[in-house]
Amino acid sequence: METEKRNKLIAEFMGGLKPMDEHWVETHGFYHTSWDWLMPVVEKIEKMGVDVIINRFSCQIRTHIRGFNKEGIFPSKIESTWYIIIDYIKWYNENNKYSKPKYIPGNRHYGDELSNA
């Protein structure tokens, strides 16, 4: 999976623009290079009751009940965190595919119909 596709996956998880939107790169393309972009993802995952442990060259994400426990070790802290977040989001999407909010045409963001309830 290339960088652009991985960043799209994160953008969808964060409730960002639809991936087909031609301007998504301008608004969601920096998760792999910027802590300003990546830390809100870490915080969202932690709010789900999941541990995110970031060390010098590694990142570990572990759930307490649902069975995800994985560590990524890469040359940099941000790269380790980015890769393990991608693995977690793939796992999360697979295990929650029947409870995700659906996109409503005319609504620019996923989940907006839930946040206004």
DSSP file (Angstrom, degrees, kcal/mol; ACC not computed):
  #  RESIDUE AA STRUCTURE BP1 BP2  ACC     N-H-->O    O-->H-N    N-H-->O    O-->H-N    TCO  KAPPA ALPHA  PHI   PSI    X-CA   Y-CA   Z-CA
    1    1 A M              0   0    0      0, 0.0     2,-0.0     0, 0.0     0, 0.0   0.000 360.0 360.0 360.0 126.7    0.0    0.0    0.0
    2    2 A E     >  -     0   0    0      1,-0.1     4,-2.3     4,-0.0     5,-0.2  -0.285 360.0 -99.8 -81.0 167.8    1.5    3.3   -1.0
    3    3 A T  H  > S+     0   0    0      1,-0.2     4,-2.6     2,-0.2     5,-0.2   0.882 119.7  52.7 -55.0 -46.2    1.7    6.5    1.1
    4    4 A E  H  > S+     0   0    0      1,-0.2     4,-2.0     2,-0.2    -1,-0.2   0.910 110.9  46.8 -60.4 -43.5   -1.3    8.2   -0.5
    5    5 A K  H  > S+     0   0    0      2,-0.2     4,-2.0     1,-0.2    -1,-0.2   0.882 111.9  51.2 -66.8 -37.7   -3.5    5.2    0.1
    6    6 A R  H  X S+     0   0    0     -4,-2.3     4,-1.9     1,-0.2    -2,-0.2   0.912 110.2  48.7 -65.9 -41.6   -2.4    4.9    3.6
    7    7 A N  H  X S+     0   0    0     -4,-2.6     4,-2.6     1,-0.2    -2,-0.2   0.857 108.7  54.2 -67.0 -33.7   -3.1    8.5    4.3
    8    8 A K  H  X S+     0   0    0     -4,-2.0     4,-2.6    -5,-0.2    -1,-0.2   0.909 106.0  53.1 -62.6 -41.6   -6.5    8.1    2.7
    9    9 A L  H  X S+     0   0    0     -4,-2.0     4,-2.0     1,-0.2    -2,-0.2   0.920 111.5  45.2 -59.6 -44.2   -7.2    5.3    5.1
   10   10 A I  H  X S+     0   0    0     -4,-1.9     4,-2.2     2,-0.2    -2,-0.2   0.913 110.7  54.0 -65.7 -42.3   -6.3    7.5    8.1
   11   11 A A  H  <>S+     0   0    0     -4,-2.6     5,-3.2     1,-0.2     4,-0.3   0.908 109.2  48.0 -59.9 -42.6   -8.3   10.4    6.7
   12   12 A E  H ><5S+     0   0    0     -4,-2.6     3,-1.6     3,-0.2    -1,-0.2   0.926 110.2  52.1 -62.7 -44.3  -11.4    8.2    6.4
   13   13 A F  H 3<5S+     0   0    0     -4,-2.0    -1,-0.2     1,-0.3    -2,-0.2   0.860 108.6  51.4 -59.1 -36.9  -10.9    7.0   10.0
   14   14 A M  T 3<5S-     0   0    0     -4,-2.2    -1,-0.3    -5,-0.1    -2,-0.2   0.471 121.1-108.6 -81.4  -1.5  -10.6   10.6   11.2
   15   15 A G  T < 5 +     0   0    0     -3,-1.6    -3,-0.2    -4,-0.3    -2,-0.1   0.759  68.5 151.0  82.2  24.2  -13.9   11.4    9.5
   16   16 A G      < -     0   0    0     -5,-3.2    94,-0.9     1,-0.2    -1,-0.1   0.119  51.0 -44.8 -77.5-166.3  -12.3   13.5    6.8
   17   17 A L  B    S-A  109   0A   0     92,-0.1    -1,-0.2     1,-0.1    92,-0.1  -0.171  73.1 -86.3 -59.6 152.1  -13.3   14.2    3.2
   18   18 A K    >   -     0   0    0     90,-0.7     3,-1.9     1,-0.1    -1,-0.1  -0.345  39.0-121.6 -55.3 139.9  -14.5   11.4    1.1
   19   19 A P  T 3  S+     0   0    0      0, 0.0     5,-0.2     0, 0.0    -1,-0.1   0.769 110.6  61.2 -60.4 -25.2  -11.5    9.7   -0.5
   20   20 A M  T 3  S+     0   0    0      4,-0.1     2,-0.2     3,-0.1    -2,-0.1   0.622  75.8 113.6 -77.0 -11.6  -12.8   10.4   -4.0
   21   21 A D    X   -     0   0    0     -3,-1.9     3,-1.8     1,-0.2     4,-0.2  -0.443  68.5-139.5 -63.0 125.8  -12.7   14.2   -3.4
   22   22 A E  T 3  S+     0   0    0      1,-0.3     3,-0.3    -2,-0.2    -1,-0.2   0.668  98.6  53.1 -64.2 -17.2  -10.1   15.6   -5.7
   23   23 A H  T 3> S+     0   0    0      1,-0.2     4,-1.0     2,-0.1     3,-0.4   0.249  72.9 107.8-102.0  13.0   -8.7   17.9   -3.0
   24   24 A W  H X> S+     0   0    0     -3,-1.8     4,-2.7     1,-0.2     3,-0.7   0.871  74.4  57.5 -61.6 -36.8   -8.2   15.3   -0.3
   25   25 A V  H 3> S+     0   0    0     -3,-0.3     4,-1.1     1,-0.3    -1,-0.2   0.888 104.0  53.0 -61.7 -38.6   -4.4   15.5   -0.7
   26   26 A E  H 34 S+     0   0    0     -3,-0.4    -1,-0.3     1,-0.2    -2,-0.2   0.768 121.9  30.5 -67.3 -24.9   -4.4   19.2    0.1
   27   27 A T  H << S+     0   0    0     -4,-1.0    -2,-0.2    -3,-0.7    -1,-0.2   0.629 134.4  22.6-109.5 -16.4   -6.3   18.6    3.3
   28   28 A H  H  < S+     0   0    0     -4,-2.7     3,-0.4    -5,-0.2   -17,-0.2   0.069  87.5 102.8-139.7  27.9   -5.3   15.1    4.5
   29   29 A G     <  +     0   0    0     -4,-1.1     3,-0.2     1,-0.2    -4,-0.1   0.281  64.4  68.7-102.3  13.4   -1.9   14.3    3.0
   30   30 A F    >>  +     0   0    0      1,-0.1     4,-1.7   -23,-0.1     3,-1.2   0.198  54.3 110.5-121.4  18.2    0.6   14.9    5.8
   31   31 A Y  T 34 S+     0   0    0     -3,-0.4     7,-0.1     1,-0.2    -1,-0.1   0.849  81.8  52.6 -60.8 -33.4    0.0   12.1    8.4
   32   32 A H  T 34 S+     0   0    0      1,-0.2    -1,-0.2    -3,-0.2    50,-0.1   0.578 120.5  29.8 -81.3  -9.9    3.3   10.4    7.5
   33   33 A T  T <4 S+     0   0    0     -3,-1.2     2,-0.5     1,-0.2    -2,-0.2   0.513 109.3  63.8-125.7  -9.2    5.4   13.5    8.0
   34   34 A S    >X  -     0   0    0     -4,-1.7     4,-2.3     1,-0.1     3,-0.6  -0.965  50.4-160.5-131.2 124.3    3.8   15.8   10.6
   35   35 A W  H 3> S+     0   0    0     -2,-0.5     4,-2.7     1,-0.2    -1,-0.1   0.811  97.7  65.9 -65.0 -28.8    3.1   15.2   14.3
   36   36 A D  H 34 S+     0   0    0      1,-0.2    -1,-0.2     2,-0.2    -5,-0.1   0.834 110.8  35.7 -61.0 -31.3    0.5   18.0   14.0
   37   37 A W  H <4 S+     0   0    0     -3,-0.6     4,-0.5    -7,-0.3    -2,-0.2   0.842 121.4  45.2 -86.5 -38.5   -1.5   15.6   11.7
   38   38 A L  H >X S+     0   0    0     -4,-2.3     4,-1.9    -8,-0.2     3,-0.8   0.844  99.1  65.9 -81.2 -34.3   -0.7   12.3   13.4
   39   39 A M  H 3X S+     0   0    0     -4,-2.7     4,-2.8     1,-0.3     5,-0.2   0.862  95.6  57.0 -62.5 -36.8   -1.2   13.1   17.1
   40   40 A P  H 3> S+     0   0    0      0, 0.0     4,-2.0     0, 0.0    -1,-0.3   0.845 107.0  51.7 -60.7 -29.1   -5.0   13.8   16.7
   41   41 A V  H <> S+     0   0    0     -3,-0.8     4,-2.3    -4,-0.5    -2,-0.2   0.929 109.3  48.8 -68.9 -45.4   -5.2   10.2   15.3
   42   42 A V  H  X S+     0   0    0     -4,-1.9     4,-2.5     1,-0.2     5,-0.2   0.929 112.1  49.5 -57.2 -46.3   -3.3    8.9   18.3
   43   43 A E  H  X S+     0   0    0     -4,-2.8     4,-2.1     1,-0.2    -1,-0.2   0.877 108.9  51.6 -64.0 -38.6   -5.6   10.8   20.6
   44   44 A K  H  X S+     0   0    0     -4,-2.0     4,-0.7     2,-0.2    -1,-0.2   0.924 111.1  48.0 -63.5 -43.5   -8.7    9.4   18.9
   45   45 A I  H ><>S+     0   0    0     -4,-2.3     5,-1.2     1,-0.2     3,-1.0   0.917 111.0  50.7 -63.6 -42.8   -7.4    5.9   19.3
   46   46 A E  H ><5S+     0   0    0     -4,-2.5     3,-1.9     1,-0.3    -1,-0.2   0.861 103.0  59.6 -64.0 -35.0   -6.6    6.5   22.9
   47   47 A K  H 3<5S+     0   0    0     -4,-2.1    -1,-0.3     1,-0.3    -2,-0.2   0.700  95.5  64.5 -65.7 -17.8  -10.1    7.9   23.5
   48   48 A M  T <<5S-     0   0    0     -3,-1.0    -1,-0.3    -4,-0.7    -2,-0.2   0.404 126.9-101.3 -82.7   2.6  -11.4    4.5   22.4
   49   49 A G  T < 5S+     0   0    0     -3,-1.9     2,-0.4     1,-0.3    15,-0.4   0.713  80.6 135.0  85.4  22.3   -9.7    2.9   25.4
   50   50 A V      < -     0   0    0     -5,-1.2     2,-0.4    13,-0.1    -1,-0.3  -0.837  54.8-123.7-106.9 140.2   -6.7    1.7   23.5
   51   51 A D  E     -B   62   0B   0     11,-2.4    11,-2.1    -2,-0.4     2,-0.5  -0.701  22.6-172.5 -83.7 130.1   -3.1    2.0   24.7
   52   52 A V  E     -B   61   0B   0     -2,-0.4     2,-0.6     9,-0.2     9,-0.2  -0.977   4.9-172.4-121.0 114.7   -0.7    3.8   22.3
   53   53 A I  E     -B   60   0B   0      7,-3.2     7,-2.6    -2,-0.5     2,-0.5  -0.931   1.2-169.3-114.5 113.7    2.9    3.6   23.5
   54   54 A I  E     +B   59   0B   0     -2,-0.6     5,-0.2     5,-0.2     2,-0.2  -0.902  12.1 169.9-108.5 124.1    5.4    5.6   21.5
   55   55 A N        -     0   0    0      3,-3.1    -2,-0.0    -2,-0.5     0, 0.0  -0.463  52.0 -71.5-117.8-168.4    9.1    5.1   22.2
   56   56 A R  S    S-     0   0    0      1,-0.2    21,-0.3    -2,-0.2     3,-0.0   0.907 124.8  -2.0 -56.6 -50.1   12.3    6.2   20.5
   57   57 A F  S    S+     0   0    0     19,-0.1    17,-1.7    20,-0.1     2,-0.3   0.178 126.2  60.1-127.4  15.5   12.1    4.0   17.4
   58   58 A S  E     - C   0  73B   0     15,-0.2    -3,-3.1    17,-0.1     2,-0.4  -0.942  51.8-159.7-143.6 162.5    8.9    2.1   18.0
   59   59 A C  E     -BC  54  72B   0     13,-1.9    13,-2.9    -2,-0.3     2,-0.4  -0.990  10.3-166.0-141.7 136.5    5.2    2.4   18.6
   60   60 A Q  E     -BC  53  71B   0     -7,-2.6    -7,-3.2    -2,-0.4     2,-0.4  -0.980   2.6-170.1-124.1 136.4    2.9   -0.2   20.2
   61   61 A I  E     +BC  52  70B   0      9,-2.4     9,-2.3    -2,-0.4     2,-0.4  -0.993  13.4 172.4-122.6 131.7   -0.9   -0.2   20.1
   62   62 A R  E     -BC  51  69B   0    -11,-2.1   -11,-2.4    -2,-0.4     2,-0.3  -0.990  20.9-151.4-144.2 134.8   -2.8   -2.7   22.2
   63   63 A T        -     0   0    0      5,-2.9     4,-0.1    -2,-0.4   -13,-0.1  -0.663  13.9-142.0 -94.2 156.7   -6.4   -3.2   23.0
   64   64 A H  S    S+     0   0    0    -15,-0.4    -1,-0.1    -2,-0.3   -14,-0.1   0.782  90.7  11.1 -90.4 -28.6   -7.4   -4.7   26.3
   65   65 A I  S    S+     0   0    0      3,-0.0    -2,-0.0     1,-0.0    -1,-0.0   0.763 117.0  59.7-116.9 -39.9  -10.3   -6.8   25.2
   66   66 A R  S    S-     0   0    0      2,-0.1    -2,-0.1     1,-0.1    -4,-0.0   0.436 100.1-107.6 -91.7  -0.7  -10.6   -7.1   21.5
   67   67 A G        +     0   0    0      1,-0.2     2,-0.6    -4,-0.1    -3,-0.1   0.740  67.7 130.4  94.9  23.5   -7.3   -8.7   20.5
   68   68 A F        +     0   0    0      2,-0.0    -5,-2.9    24,-0.0     2,-0.3  -0.952  16.0 151.4-110.1 120.2   -5.0   -6.2   18.8
   69   69 A N  E     +C   62   0B   0     -2,-0.6     2,-0.3    -7,-0.2    -7,-0.2  -0.822  17.2 147.1-147.1 102.6   -1.5   -6.0   20.1
   70   70 A K  E     -C   61   0B   0     -9,-2.3    -9,-2.4    -2,-0.3     2,-0.4  -0.991  28.5-157.5-143.9 145.7    1.2   -5.0   17.7
   71   71 A E  E     -C   60   0B   0     -2,-0.3     2,-0.4   -11,-0.2   -11,-0.2  -0.975   6.2-157.6-125.1 138.6    4.5   -3.1   17.7
   72   72 A G  E     -C   59   0B   0    -13,-2.9   -13,-1.9    -2,-0.4     2,-0.5  -0.956   4.4-168.9-115.0 133.1    6.2   -1.4   14.8
   73   73 A I  E     +C   58   0B   0     -2,-0.4   -15,-0.2   -15,-0.2     4,-0.1  -0.970  22.2 150.7-124.2 116.2    9.9   -0.6   14.8
   74   74 A F        -     0   0    0    -17,-1.7     6,-0.1    -2,-0.5     7,-0.0  -0.803  60.2 -87.5-135.9 173.8   11.2    1.7   12.1
   75   75 A P  S    S+     0   0    0      0, 0.0     2,-0.3     0, 0.0   -17,-0.1   0.724 108.2  35.5 -61.9 -22.0   14.0    4.2   11.7
   76   76 A S  S  > S-     0   0    0    -19,-0.1     4,-2.3     1,-0.1    -2,-0.3  -0.938  76.8-123.3-134.2 157.8   12.0    7.0   13.1
   77   77 A K  H  > S+     0   0    0     -2,-0.3     4,-2.3   -21,-0.3     5,-0.2   0.907 112.5  48.1 -61.5 -44.9    9.4    7.6   15.8
   78   78 A I  H  > S+     0   0    0      1,-0.2     4,-2.7     2,-0.2    -1,-0.2   0.878 111.3  50.4 -68.5 -36.4    6.9    9.1   13.4
   79   79 A E  H  > S+     0   0    0      2,-0.2     4,-2.5     1,-0.2     5,-0.2   0.919 111.1  48.5 -66.8 -42.8    7.3    6.4   10.8
   80   80 A S  H  X S+     0   0    0     -4,-2.3     4,-2.1     1,-0.2     5,-0.2   0.922 114.4  46.1 -60.5 -44.5    6.8    3.7   13.5
   81   81 A T  H  X S+     0   0    0     -4,-2.3     4,-2.1     2,-0.2    -2,-0.2   0.920 112.2  50.3 -65.9 -44.5    3.7    5.4   14.8
   82   82 A W  H  X S+     0   0    0     -4,-2.7     4,-1.9     1,-0.2    -2,-0.2   0.929 112.4  46.4 -60.7 -48.1    2.3    6.0   11.3
   83   83 A Y  H  X S+     0   0    0     -4,-2.5     4,-2.1     1,-0.2    -1,-0.2   0.908 113.6  46.8 -64.9 -42.1    2.7    2.4   10.2
   84   84 A I  H  X S+     0   0    0     -4,-2.1     4,-2.4    -5,-0.2    -1,-0.2   0.850 109.7  54.6 -72.1 -31.2    1.3    0.9   13.4
   85   85 A I  H  X S+     0   0    0     -4,-2.1     4,-2.8    -5,-0.2    -1,-0.2   0.903 107.1  51.5 -63.9 -40.8   -1.7    3.3   13.2
   86   86 A I  H  X S+     0   0    0     -4,-1.9     4,-2.4     2,-0.2    -2,-0.2   0.935 110.2  48.4 -61.4 -46.3   -2.4    2.1    9.7
   87   87 A D  H  X S+     0   0    0     -4,-2.1     4,-2.3     1,-0.2    -2,-0.2   0.910 112.5  49.4 -60.0 -41.8   -2.3   -1.6   10.9
   88   88 A Y  H  X S+     0   0    0     -4,-2.4     4,-3.4     2,-0.2    -2,-0.2   0.927 110.0  50.1 -63.8 -44.3   -4.7   -0.7   13.8
   89   89 A I  H  X S+     0   0    0     -4,-2.8     4,-3.0     2,-0.2     5,-0.2   0.907 110.2  50.4 -63.1 -41.3   -7.1    1.1   11.5
   90   90 A K  H  X S+     0   0    0     -4,-2.4     4,-2.2     2,-0.2    -1,-0.2   0.936 114.4  44.7 -59.1 -46.2   -7.2   -1.8    9.1
   91   91 A W  H  X S+     0   0    0     -4,-2.3     4,-2.2     2,-0.2    -2,-0.2   0.930 114.0  49.6 -62.9 -46.0   -7.9   -4.1   12.0
   92   92 A Y  H  X S+     0   0    0     -4,-3.4     4,-1.1     1,-0.2    -2,-0.2   0.926 111.2  48.7 -59.7 -47.0  -10.5   -1.8   13.5
   93   93 A N  H  < S+     0   0    0     -4,-3.0     3,-0.4     1,-0.2     4,-0.2   0.903 111.7  49.5 -62.6 -41.1  -12.3   -1.4   10.2
   94   94 A E  H >< S+     0   0    0     -4,-2.2     3,-0.6    -5,-0.2    -1,-0.2   0.886 115.6  43.0 -65.0 -38.3  -12.4   -5.2    9.6
   95   95 A N  H 3< S+     0   0    0     -4,-2.2    -1,-0.2     1,-0.2    -2,-0.2   0.531 123.2  36.6 -87.6  -6.4  -13.8   -5.8   13.1
   96   96 A N  T >X S+     0   0    0     -4,-1.1     3,-1.6    -3,-0.4     4,-0.5   0.073  75.0 122.3-128.7  23.1  -16.3   -2.9   13.1
   97   97 A K  T <4 S+     0   0    0     -3,-0.6     3,-0.2     1,-0.3    -2,-0.1   0.700  74.6  52.1 -67.2 -18.4  -17.5   -3.0    9.5
   98   98 A Y  T 34 S+     0   0    0      1,-0.2    -1,-0.3    -4,-0.1    -2,-0.1   0.518 111.1  45.9 -94.0  -3.9  -21.1   -3.5   10.4
   99   99 A S  T <4 S+     0   0    0     -3,-1.6    -2,-0.2     2,-0.1    -1,-0.2   0.341  81.4 116.6-118.9   6.5  -21.3   -0.6   12.8
  100  100 A K  S  < S-     0   0    0     -4,-0.5     2,-0.1    -3,-0.2    -3,-0.0  -0.491  71.7-106.7 -75.8 144.5  -19.6    2.2   10.8
  101  101 A P        -     0   0    0      0, 0.0     2,-0.3     0, 0.0    -1,-0.1  -0.411  36.1-126.0 -65.9 146.6  -21.6    5.3    9.8
  102  102 A K        -     0   0    0     -2,-0.1     9,-0.4     8,-0.1     2,-0.3  -0.657  21.2-106.1 -94.7 151.1  -22.5    5.4    6.2
  103  103 A Y        -     0   0    0     -2,-0.3     7,-0.1     7,-0.1     5,-0.1  -0.582  30.0-151.1 -74.1 133.9  -21.7    8.3    3.9
  104  104 A I    >   -     0   0    0     -2,-0.3     3,-2.3     5,-0.3     5,-0.1  -0.937  25.4-110.4-107.7 123.2  -24.8   10.3    3.0
  105  105 A P  T 3  S+     0   0    0      0, 0.0     3,-0.1     0, 0.0    -1,-0.0  -0.213 105.4  26.7 -52.8 138.8  -24.7   12.0   -0.4
  106  106 A G  T 3  S+     0   0    0      1,-0.2     2,-0.6     2,-0.0    -3,-0.0   0.249  96.7 107.0  90.5 -12.6  -24.5   15.8   -0.1
  107  107 A N    <   -     0   0    0     -3,-2.3    -1,-0.2     1,-0.1    -3,-0.2  -0.897  58.9-156.5-100.5 117.5  -22.7   15.4    3.3
  108  108 A R  S    S+     0   0    0     -2,-0.6   -90,-0.7    -3,-0.1     2,-0.4   0.726  72.4  48.9 -69.9 -21.8  -19.0   16.3    3.0
  109  109 A H  B >  S-A   17   0A   0    -92,-0.1     3,-1.1    -5,-0.1     4,-0.3  -0.919  82.7-116.5-124.2 144.5  -17.9   14.3    6.0
  110  110 A Y  T 3  S+     0   0    0    -94,-0.9    -7,-0.1    -2,-0.4    -8,-0.1  -0.502 100.7  19.6 -67.3 143.2  -18.5   10.8    7.2
  111  111 A G  T >> S+     0   0    0     -9,-0.4     4,-1.8    -2,-0.2     3,-1.2   0.401  81.9 121.2  81.5  -3.9  -20.3   10.7   10.5
  112  112 A D  H <> S+     0   0    0     -3,-1.1     4,-1.2     1,-0.3    -2,-0.1   0.866  71.7  60.2 -59.7 -34.4  -21.7   14.2   10.4
  113  113 A E  H 34 S+     0   0    0     -4,-0.3    -1,-0.3     1,-0.2    -3,-0.1   0.766 109.0  44.4 -66.7 -22.1  -25.2   12.8   10.6
  114  114 A L  H X4 S+     0   0    0     -3,-1.2     3,-1.1     1,-0.1    -1,-0.2   0.820 107.0  56.8 -87.2 -34.1  -24.2   11.3   14.0
  115  115 A S  H 3< S+     0   0    0     -4,-1.8    -2,-0.2     1,-0.3    -3,-0.1   0.705 105.3  52.0 -73.7 -18.1  -22.4   14.3   15.4
  116  116 A N  T 3<        0   0    0     -4,-1.2    -1,-0.3     1,-0.2    -2,-0.1   0.408 360.0 360.0 -94.7   1.6  -25.5   16.5   15.0
  117  117 A A    <         0   0    0     -3,-1.1    -1,-0.2    -5,-0.1    -2,-0.1   0.478 360.0 360.0 -75.9 360.0  -27.8   14.1   16.8
